[in-house]
Amino acid sequence: HVDPTTGSIAAFVSDGRSWYSGLDLMWRWRGERNWYSASYTLSKAVDLGPDPLRGGFYLPPYDPMTGFDLRDERARSDSDRRHRLALAGAMRLPWLGLWASGLLQASSGAPFNVTLGDDTNVDGFQTERPEGIGRNSGDSTPISVINPLRAAANENLDPNDPYILAPINRLREPSFFQLDLRLWKPFPLGGDRRGEAYLQVFNVLNRVNGGMVDGVVTSRTFGQPIGLAGPPLTVELGLRMDF
C-alpha cells in the first residue's frame, strides 16, 4: 500500500456498453374458435461485461501500463442466443367442450465464460482467463489451449486418482427445446361467474435443457451444464373459479 497505515480500500464502478441487433418475423392467425402464431428471431447481443445485478461484480484483466481496458472485453452477451423460434396455438376440440393449447420454444445455445478458476493476479476475483482466450468464448474456445492446462493440473496427482482431469474433445453450448401443452374445460358458476378445470404439462418430452455451463478449465465438470434452463417433465391438475 502507498500508505502503510491504511488498509485496503476498494471502489467498484459499474461501467460498460451493450449492443443488440435483430430481425423479428411473426405470423398470426385467429379464427372464431382457434388461433395460431409463429415467431422467429435472428439476433446478436454484444456487451463489455456481464450484468452486475445478475452475475455479481467482475473485474476485466488489468494491464499495469493502461489499467483496465474494456475494449478487449467486447464479446457475446451472457444471454445471446442467435436463433429463437416459438410456435403457439389454441383450439376448441370437437368433444366434451374441451379446449387445448400448446407452446413450442426452441433456441440455439448461449455462451459461457472460460476461466482458470484461480485468483492469479490477487484481485479478489477468480475471473482470470487462460492466455489468449476472450470473454464468453463458449464453444469456440480452442481445445489446444484447454487440454494443456488440464494436463498441468494432473501432474501432482496419482495416475489412478479418480480426480484426474480427462482431456476435452469438444465444447457445446446447450440449446433449448421445450414443448408445453394445456387441456381445459370451462364451466358456468351462475351469472357472470365461470370456472375452469385444467390439465397442463410442461416439457412434455422431458428434455434436459442445460443452463449455466461450468467454465473453470480445471474442473471435472468443465464444459458441462451445472443447472437447468427449464423444468423437467411437470404435470399440473387444477381447478380455477372466478368469484
Secondary structure, DSSP 4 states (H G I P E B T S, - for coil): --STTS-----------EEEEEEEEEEEEE-SS-EEEEEEEEEEEEESS--HHHH------EETTTEE-GGGG-EE-TT--SEEEEEEEEEE-SSTT-EEEEEEEEE-PPP---B-SS-TT-SS------TTPPTT-GGGS-HHHHHHHHHHHTTTS-TT-TTPPPPP----PPPEEEEEEEEEEEEEEETTEEEEEEEEEESTT----B-SB--BTTSTTTTSB-SBSS--SEEEEEEEE--
